[in-house]
Amino acid sequence: MSTSDIQAQITELWEARANLDTADTDTKATVHAAIDALDAGQARVAEVQSDGTVQVNEWCKQAILLLFMISNMATTEVGPFEYHDKIPLKTDYADRGVRVVPGALARWGSYQAPGVIMLPSFINIGAYVGANTMVDTWATVGSCAQIGANVHLSGGVGIGGVLEPPQAAPVIVEDDCLIGSRCIVAEGARVGKGTVLGAGAILTRSIPVIDVSTGEEIGRGEVPPWSVAVAGTRPRKFDGGEFGLPAVLVIKRLEEGAQHDKAALNQILRDHGAAT
C-alpha cells in the first residue's frame, strides 16, 4: 500500500471515528500501516519546506490518535522490567544502524535515522530524529517532535510533544543544533539550523526571543538559524512589584558551521556568563 493510499484511508477513518469499529481487522491493518510508515521514516508528522514554512501532515497525527483508540493494554517483560501500555517499544536497532545504551527507550511509531545514539532517554511516538543525532542522558523527545540531523540534545533536555490538535505544529529542532543541558523546548517552538541554545533555556511559543545587540524582540518561540542563544529574563510589572519572566537572548550570530568550533563557542558563552 502506498503512502498516499494510507493517507486517504486514515483521513476517511478519522472523519468517521465517532462510529469506529475498533475490532475491525481492516481498520487495524490501515492504522498499523500508517504507524509502520512513521516508524520507518517513510512518513513524517511535519517537515520544513524550502521556503522555511512548516508543513504539518495532519493524517499522521490522526493515525496516532486512531492507534490509541483501537489498541488494548498489554503487559510486556524485558528481563526484570515490566511494562503495561498500548504501544510496544521499538526493536531491531542494529539493523537500523542506531546505538542504544541500556535504559534508552523509544516507542513504535517513532523514527531514528542511522547514526543516532540514544543514551538513557525516551523518544515518544511520532517523533523523528535525524541522522547522527545524540539523545543524551535523561533527555526526552515528545510525541511528534521533529529533530534534525547532527543535533546534540544534552543531558536532561525536555523536548515537548504536540499531538493534539492534529493541525498544530510540533516542536522542531533543525539540523546542526546544540541544545544545552536542562533546556525545555515545548509548545511548538522552533530552533533554527545551526543554533546553540545555552543550558537551562526555556523556549515555548509564548517566550520572547530578544537580540541583545539591539534590545528588540525578534519573535516568539523561534530562535533564528546560526545563533547562540541563552536563558534570560524580561521585566514585567504586577500589582505586587516588578518581576522577571523568562526570555531567550540571542547573544551572537554565527557564520555557518561555526558552532562546531567548541573552543570559540565556549568562550562566547563564558563571556556572557552562560554554559552549554
FIGU-883317 format. One record per residue (C-alpha): residue in three letters; x, y, z. Coordinates in Angstrom, 2 decimals, decimal comma, m for minus. Each point is the difference from the previous one (the first is absolute). Example, Ala and Ser with C-alpha at 12.3 -4.5 7.8 and 13.67 -1.06 7.14 Angstrom:
// FIGU-883317
<node zake="ALA" u="12,30" v="m4,50" w="7,80"/>
<node zake="SER" u="1,37" v="3,44" w="m0,66"/>
//
This chain:
// FIGU-883317
<node zake="MET" u="0,00" v="0,00" w="0,00"/>
<node zake="SER" u="1,44" v="3,39" w="m1,00"/>
<node zake="THR" u="0,30" v="2,88" w="2,46"/>
<node zake="SER" u="m2,62" v="1,96" w="m1,92"/>
<node zake="ASP" u="m2,42" v="m2,93" w="0,26"/>
<node zake="ILE" u="0,64" v="m0,26" w="3,74"/>
<node zake="GLN" u="m0,55" v="3,74" w="0,39"/>
<node zake="ALA" u="m3,34" v="m0,14" w="m1,78"/>
<node zake="GLN" u="m1,20" v="m2,92" w="2,10"/>
<node zake="ILE" u="1,14" v="1,59" w="3,27"/>
<node zake="THR" u="m1,83" v="3,21" w="m0,90"/>
<node zake="GLU" u="m3,15" v="m2,01" w="m0,70"/>
<node zake="LEU" u="0,29" v="m1,88" w="3,30"/>
<node zake="TRP" u="0,58" v="3,23" w="1,90"/>
<node zake="GLU" u="m3,07" v="1,67" w="m1,43"/>
<node zake="ALA" u="m2,09" v="m3,02" w="1,06"/>
<node zake="ARG" u="1,75" v="m0,51" w="3,35"/>
<node zake="ALA" u="m3,21" v="0,53" w="2,01"/>
<node zake="ASN" u="m1,22" v="m3,34" w="m1,36"/>
<node zake="LEU" u="3,37" v="m1,73" w="m0,19"/>
<node zake="ASP" u="m0,04" v="m3,78" w="0,33"/>
<node zake="THR" u="3,11" v="m0,49" w="2,11"/>
<node zake="ALA" u="m0,04" v="m3,76" w="m0,59"/>
<node zake="ASP" u="m0,15" v="0,19" w="m3,80"/>
<node zake="THR" u="3,03" v="m1,71" w="m1,53"/>
<node zake="ASP" u="0,17" v="2,30" w="m3,04"/>
<node zake="THR" u="m0,06" v="3,06" w="2,25"/>
<node zake="LYS" u="2,83" v="m1,40" w="2,09"/>
<node zake="ALA" u="2,02" v="m0,88" w="m3,10"/>
<node zake="THR" u="m0,33" v="3,54" w="m1,39"/>
<node zake="VAL" u="0,93" v="1,69" w="3,28"/>
<node zake="HIS" u="2,92" v="m2,34" w="0,54"/>
<node zake="ALA" u="1,23" v="0,66" w="m3,55"/>
<node zake="ALA" u="0,02" v="3,72" w="0,77"/>
<node zake="ILE" u="1,92" v="m0,50" w="3,24"/>
<node zake="ASP" u="2,46" v="m2,28" w="m1,81"/>
<node zake="ALA" u="0,59" v="2,82" w="m2,52"/>
<node zake="LEU" u="0,80" v="2,39" w="2,85"/>
<node zake="ASP" u="2,17" v="m2,65" w="1,66"/>
<node zake="ALA" u="2,05" v="m0,42" w="m3,19"/>
<node zake="GLY" u="0,29" v="3,72" w="m0,75"/>
<node zake="GLN" u="m2,08" v="m0,37" w="m3,18"/>
<node zake="ALA" u="m2,52" v="2,49" w="1,40"/>
<node zake="ARG" u="0,55" v="2,95" w="2,33"/>
<node zake="VAL" u="m2,35" v="1,99" w="2,17"/>
<node zake="ALA" u="1,55" v="3,28" w="m1,16"/>
<node zake="GLU" u="2,64" v="1,19" w="m2,44"/>
<node zake="VAL" u="1,80" v="3,30" w="m0,58"/>
<node zake="GLN" u="m0,58" v="1,15" w="m3,56"/>
<node zake="SER" u="2,55" v="1,70" w="m2,28"/>
<node zake="ASP" u="m1,55" v="3,40" w="0,77"/>
<node zake="GLY" u="0,42" v="m0,56" w="3,74"/>
<node zake="THR" u="m3,66" v="m0,67" w="0,75"/>
<node zake="VAL" u="m1,10" v="m3,13" w="1,85"/>
<node zake="GLN" u="m2,38" v="m2,47" w="m1,59"/>
<node zake="VAL" u="m1,95" v="m2,01" w="2,57"/>
<node zake="ASN" u="m1,22" v="m3,34" w="m1,31"/>
<node zake="GLU" u="m3,19" v="m0,24" w="2,04"/>
<node zake="TRP" u="m0,77" v="m3,53" w="m1,14"/>
<node zake="CYS" u="3,11" v="m1,27" w="1,82"/>
<node zake="LYS" u="m1,27" v="1,44" w="3,29"/>
<node zake="GLN" u="m3,45" v="m1,36" w="m0,75"/>
<node zake="ALA" u="1,53" v="m3,46" w="m0,47"/>
<node zake="ILE" u="1,66" v="0,22" w="3,43"/>
<node zake="LEU" u="m3,24" v="1,07" w="1,66"/>
<node zake="LEU" u="m1,85" v="m2,82" w="m1,77"/>
<node zake="LEU" u="2,63" v="m2,46" w="1,22"/>
<node zake="PHE" u="m0,78" v="0,92" w="3,60"/>
<node zake="MET" u="m3,69" v="m0,52" w="m0,73"/>
<node zake="ILE" u="0,37" v="m3,50" w="m1,45"/>
<node zake="SER" u="2,80" v="m1,36" w="2,20"/>
<node zake="ASN" u="m0,38" v="m1,98" w="3,20"/>
<node zake="MET" u="2,25" v="0,08" w="3,01"/>
<node zake="ALA" u="2,61" v="m2,75" w="0,09"/>
<node zake="THR" u="2,71" v="m1,05" w="2,43"/>
<node zake="THR" u="3,52" v="m0,62" w="m1,27"/>
<node zake="GLU" u="3,10" v="m1,06" w="1,87"/>
<node zake="VAL" u="3,64" v="0,72" w="m0,75"/>
<node zake="GLY" u="2,25" v="m1,76" w="2,49"/>
<node zake="PRO" u="m1,06" v="1,23" w="3,46"/>
<node zake="PHE" u="m1,96" v="2,93" w="m1,46"/>
<node zake="GLU" u="m3,74" v="m0,03" w="m0,64"/>
<node zake="TYR" u="m2,00" v="2,42" w="m2,17"/>
<node zake="HIS" u="m3,76" v="0,37" w="m0,41"/>
<node zake="ASP" u="m0,98" v="2,14" w="m2,98"/>
<node zake="LYS" u="m1,88" v="0,21" w="m3,27"/>
<node zake="ILE" u="3,07" v="0,56" w="m2,18"/>
<node zake="PRO" u="2,99" v="m2,36" w="m0,25"/>
<node zake="LEU" u="3,62" v="1,12" w="0,09"/>
<node zake="LYS" u="2,21" v="0,13" w="m3,06"/>
<node zake="THR" u="2,32" v="m2,87" w="m0,88"/>
<node zake="ASP" u="2,65" v="m0,95" w="m2,59"/>
<node zake="TYR" u="2,30" v="2,91" w="0,82"/>
<node zake="ALA" u="3,09" v="m1,73" w="m1,43"/>
<node zake="ASP" u="m1,67" v="m0,40" w="m3,37"/>
<node zake="ARG" u="m1,01" v="3,67" w="0,12"/>
<node zake="GLY" u="3,54" v="1,16" w="0,76"/>
<node zake="VAL" u="m0,99" v="1,55" w="3,34"/>
<node zake="ARG" u="2,06" v="m0,23" w="3,19"/>
<node zake="VAL" u="m2,12" v="m0,50" w="3,12"/>
<node zake="VAL" u="1,47" v="0,06" w="3,51"/>
<node zake="PRO" u="m1,83" v="m1,97" w="2,72"/>
<node zake="GLY" u="m2,77" v="2,12" w="1,45"/>
<node zake="ALA" u="m0,91" v="1,64" w="m3,32"/>
<node zake="LEU" u="m3,55" v="m0,52" w="m1,27"/>
<node zake="ALA" u="m1,81" v="0,91" w="m3,20"/>
<node zake="ARG" u="m3,60" v="m0,78" w="m0,85"/>
<node zake="TRP" u="m1,18" v="m1,64" w="m3,20"/>
<node zake="GLY" u="m0,93" v="2,74" w="m2,44"/>
<node zake="SER" u="3,02" v="2,16" w="0,77"/>
<node zake="TYR" u="2,92" v="0,17" w="m2,42"/>
<node zake="GLN" u="3,73" v="0,07" w="0,61"/>
<node zake="ALA" u="2,25" v="0,35" w="m3,04"/>
<node zake="PRO" u="3,28" v="m1,89" w="m0,37"/>
<node zake="GLY" u="2,73" v="1,32" w="2,25"/>
<node zake="VAL" u="m2,34" v="1,12" w="2,79"/>
<node zake="ILE" u="1,34" v="m0,65" w="3,50"/>
<node zake="MET" u="m2,47" v="m0,41" w="2,86"/>
<node zake="LEU" u="1,38" v="0,18" w="3,50"/>
<node zake="PRO" u="m2,53" v="m0,75" w="2,77"/>
<node zake="SER" u="m2,84" v="2,08" w="m1,42"/>
<node zake="PHE" u="m3,53" v="m0,20" w="m1,39"/>
<node zake="ILE" u="m1,39" v="0,66" w="m3,50"/>
<node zake="ASN" u="m3,77" v="0,07" w="m0,40"/>
<node zake="ILE" u="m2,23" v="m1,12" w="m2,87"/>
<node zake="GLY" u="m0,03" v="2,24" w="m3,08"/>
<node zake="ALA" u="3,40" v="1,54" w="0,78"/>
<node zake="TYR" u="2,66" v="0,17" w="m2,72"/>
<node zake="VAL" u="3,71" v="0,08" w="0,85"/>
<node zake="GLY" u="2,43" v="0,69" w="m2,83"/>
<node zake="ALA" u="3,28" v="m1,67" w="m0,88"/>
<node zake="ASN" u="2,96" v="0,12" w="2,40"/>
<node zake="THR" u="m1,95" v="1,76" w="2,74"/>
<node zake="MET" u="0,85" v="m0,60" w="3,65"/>
<node zake="VAL" u="m2,87" v="m0,34" w="2,47"/>
<node zake="ASP" u="1,91" v="0,38" w="3,22"/>
<node zake="THR" u="m0,67" v="m1,31" w="3,50"/>
<node zake="TRP" u="m3,54" v="0,60" w="1,33"/>
<node zake="ALA" u="m0,99" v="2,03" w="m3,06"/>
<node zake="THR" u="m3,58" v="m0,46" w="m1,17"/>
<node zake="VAL" u="m1,36" v="0,50" w="m3,50"/>
<node zake="GLY" u="m3,74" v="0,52" w="0,13"/>
<node zake="SER" u="m2,67" v="m1,34" w="m2,32"/>
<node zake="CYS" u="0,31" v="1,29" w="m3,57"/>
<node zake="ALA" u="3,09" v="2,16" w="0,71"/>
<node zake="GLN" u="2,25" v="0,38" w="m3,04"/>
<node zake="ILE" u="3,74" v="m0,05" w="0,70"/>
<node zake="GLY" u="2,47" v="0,56" w="m2,82"/>
<node zake="ALA" u="3,30" v="m1,63" w="m0,90"/>
<node zake="ASN" u="3,26" v="0,56" w="1,88"/>
<node zake="VAL" u="m1,81" v="1,38" w="3,04"/>
<node zake="HIS" u="1,13" v="m0,40" w="3,61"/>
<node zake="LEU" u="m2,80" v="m0,10" w="2,54"/>
<node zake="SER" u="2,01" v="0,35" w="3,19"/>
<node zake="GLY" u="m0,69" v="m1,62" w="3,34"/>
<node zake="GLY" u="m3,46" v="0,58" w="1,42"/>
<node zake="VAL" u="m1,36" v="1,89" w="m3,01"/>
<node zake="GLY" u="m3,79" v="m0,04" w="m0,22"/>
<node zake="ILE" u="m1,40" v="0,16" w="m3,52"/>
<node zake="GLY" u="m3,77" v="0,41" w="0,30"/>
<node zake="GLY" u="m2,59" v="m1,94" w="m1,91"/>
<node zake="VAL" u="m2,92" v="1,41" w="m1,99"/>
<node zake="LEU" u="m2,48" v="m2,69" w="m1,01"/>
<node zake="GLU" u="m3,28" v="1,88" w="0,24"/>
<node zake="PRO" u="m1,48" v="1,82" w="m1,78"/>
<node zake="PRO" u="1,20" v="m1,82" w="m3,13"/>
<node zake="GLN" u="0,58" v="3,24" w="m1,93"/>
<node zake="ALA" u="2,34" v="1,46" w="2,64"/>
<node zake="ALA" u="3,70" v="0,21" w="m0,87"/>
<node zake="PRO" u="2,26" v="m2,14" w="2,19"/>
<node zake="VAL" u="3,33" v="1,03" w="1,47"/>
<node zake="ILE" u="2,65" v="0,25" w="m2,71"/>
<node zake="VAL" u="3,76" v="m0,01" w="0,59"/>
<node zake="GLU" u="1,76" v="0,36" w="m3,33"/>
<node zake="ASP" u="3,32" v="m1,52" w="m1,11"/>
<node zake="ASP" u="3,35" v="0,67" w="1,70"/>
<node zake="CYS" u="m1,42" v="1,38" w="3,26"/>
<node zake="LEU" u="1,35" v="m0,34" w="3,52"/>
<node zake="ILE" u="m2,67" v="0,10" w="2,69"/>
<node zake="GLY" u="1,67" v="0,55" w="3,38"/>
<node zake="SER" u="m0,59" v="m1,95" w="3,19"/>
<node zake="ARG" u="m3,44" v="0,28" w="1,64"/>
<node zake="CYS" u="m1,48" v="2,15" w="m2,77"/>
<node zake="ILE" u="m3,75" v="m0,21" w="m0,57"/>
<node zake="VAL" u="m1,26" v="0,42" w="m3,56"/>
<node zake="ALA" u="m3,77" v="m0,47" w="m0,14"/>
<node zake="GLU" u="m3,40" v="1,11" w="m1,33"/>
<node zake="GLY" u="0,96" v="0,04" w="m3,68"/>
<node zake="ALA" u="3,18" v="2,06" w="0,46"/>
<node zake="ARG" u="2,64" v="m0,06" w="m2,72"/>
<node zake="VAL" u="3,79" v="0,14" w="0,15"/>
<node zake="GLY" u="1,61" v="1,06" w="m3,27"/>
<node zake="LYS" u="2,80" v="m1,85" w="m1,75"/>
<node zake="GLY" u="3,45" v="0,18" w="1,57"/>
<node zake="THR" u="m1,20" v="1,66" w="3,20"/>
<node zake="VAL" u="1,50" v="m0,48" w="3,44"/>
<node zake="LEU" u="m2,49" v="0,30" w="2,85"/>
<node zake="GLY" u="1,80" v="0,48" w="3,31"/>
<node zake="ALA" u="m0,69" v="m2,11" w="3,06"/>
<node zake="GLY" u="m3,28" v="0,47" w="1,82"/>
<node zake="ALA" u="m1,78" v="2,06" w="m2,64"/>
<node zake="ILE" u="m3,78" v="m0,26" w="m0,27"/>
<node zake="LEU" u="m1,49" v="0,47" w="m3,45"/>
<node zake="THR" u="m3,74" v="m0,21" w="m0,67"/>
<node zake="ARG" u="m2,29" v="1,80" w="m2,42"/>
<node zake="SER" u="m0,64" v="2,71" w="2,59"/>
<node zake="ILE" u="3,66" v="0,65" w="0,91"/>
<node zake="PRO" u="1,48" v="3,14" w="m1,62"/>
<node zake="VAL" u="3,31" v="m0,32" w="m1,84"/>
<node zake="ILE" u="2,05" v="3,18" w="0,40"/>
<node zake="ASP" u="3,10" v="1,17" w="m1,91"/>
<node zake="VAL" u="2,30" v="1,43" w="2,67"/>
<node zake="SER" u="1,86" v="2,14" w="m2,54"/>
<node zake="THR" u="m3,14" v="2,08" w="m0,62"/>
<node zake="GLY" u="m2,26" v="m0,86" w="2,93"/>
<node zake="GLU" u="m2,77" v="m0,79" w="m2,47"/>
<node zake="GLU" u="m2,34" v="m2,97" w="0,17"/>
<node zake="ILE" u="0,57" v="m1,92" w="m3,22"/>
<node zake="GLY" u="m2,75" v="m2,55" w="0,50"/>
<node zake="ARG" u="m1,67" v="m2,39" w="2,37"/>
<node zake="GLY" u="0,77" v="m3,67" w="0,26"/>
<node zake="GLU" u="2,50" v="m0,02" w="m2,87"/>
<node zake="VAL" u="3,77" v="0,41" w="0,16"/>
<node zake="PRO" u="1,53" v="1,04" w="m3,35"/>
<node zake="PRO" u="2,47" v="m2,27" w="m1,80"/>
<node zake="TRP" u="3,69" v="0,18" w="0,87"/>
<node zake="SER" u="m0,45" v="1,74" w="3,34"/>
<node zake="VAL" u="1,38" v="m0,39" w="3,48"/>
<node zake="ALA" u="m2,90" v="0,50" w="2,40"/>
<node zake="VAL" u="m0,19" v="m0,22" w="3,79"/>
<node zake="ALA" u="m2,56" v="0,16" w="2,77"/>
<node zake="GLY" u="m0,95" v="3,49" w="1,11"/>
<node zake="THR" u="m2,78" v="2,01" w="1,58"/>
<node zake="ARG" u="m2,16" v="2,97" w="m0,88"/>
<node zake="PRO" u="m1,55" v="2,36" w="2,54"/>
<node zake="ARG" u="m3,74" v="m0,11" w="0,56"/>
<node zake="LYS" u="m2,00" v="2,15" w="2,40"/>
<node zake="PHE" u="m2,65" v="m1,54" w="2,22"/>
<node zake="ASP" u="m2,05" v="1,38" w="2,86"/>
<node zake="GLY" u="2,56" v="m1,39" w="2,43"/>
<node zake="GLY" u="3,02" v="1,45" w="m1,78"/>
<node zake="GLU" u="2,25" v="m0,54" w="m2,99"/>
<node zake="PHE" u="1,22" v="m3,52" w="m0,71"/>
<node zake="GLY" u="2,01" v="m1,75" w="m2,67"/>
<node zake="LEU" u="m1,73" v="m2,39" w="m2,39"/>
<node zake="PRO" u="1,88" v="m2,47" w="m2,24"/>
<node zake="ALA" u="1,46" v="1,11" w="m3,30"/>
<node zake="VAL" u="2,56" v="m1,35" w="m2,45"/>
<node zake="LEU" u="2,86" v="2,36" w="m0,86"/>
<node zake="VAL" u="1,86" v="m0,21" w="m3,31"/>
<node zake="ILE" u="3,54" v="1,00" w="0,95"/>
<node zake="LYS" u="1,85" v="m0,86" w="m3,19"/>
<node zake="ARG" u="m0,65" v="m0,70" w="m3,68"/>
<node zake="LEU" u="2,24" v="m2,71" w="m1,42"/>
<node zake="GLU" u="1,51" v="m0,66" w="m3,37"/>
<node zake="GLU" u="m1,26" v="m3,26" w="m1,44"/>
<node zake="GLY" u="1,80" v="m2,91" w="1,65"/>
<node zake="ALA" u="1,55" v="2,14" w="2,74"/>
<node zake="GLN" u="m1,83" v="m1,83" w="2,78"/>
<node zake="HIS" u="2,37" v="m2,93" w="m0,54"/>
<node zake="ASP" u="2,93" v="2,07" w="1,32"/>
<node zake="LYS" u="m0,43" v="m1,06" w="3,62"/>
<node zake="ALA" u="2,72" v="2,25" w="1,40"/>
<node zake="ALA" u="m1,44" v="3,11" w="m1,64"/>
<node zake="LEU" u="m3,52" v="m0,96" w="0,99"/>
<node zake="ASN" u="0,95" v="m0,54" w="3,64"/>
<node zake="GLN" u="1,73" v="3,38" w="0,06"/>
<node zake="ILE" u="m3,12" v="1,71" w="m1,36"/>
<node zake="LEU" u="m2,11" v="m1,61" w="2,72"/>
<node zake="ARG" u="2,52" v="0,74" w="2,75"/>
<node zake="ASP" u="0,11" v="3,66" w="m1,07"/>
<node zake="HIS" u="m3,74" v="0,15" w="0,65"/>
<node zake="GLY" u="0,03" v="m2,08" w="3,18"/>
<node zake="ALA" u="m1,74" v="m2,94" w="m1,65"/>
<node zake="ALA" u="0,75" v="m3,66" w="m0,69"/>
<node zake="THR" u="m1,13" v="m2,86" w="m2,20"/>
//
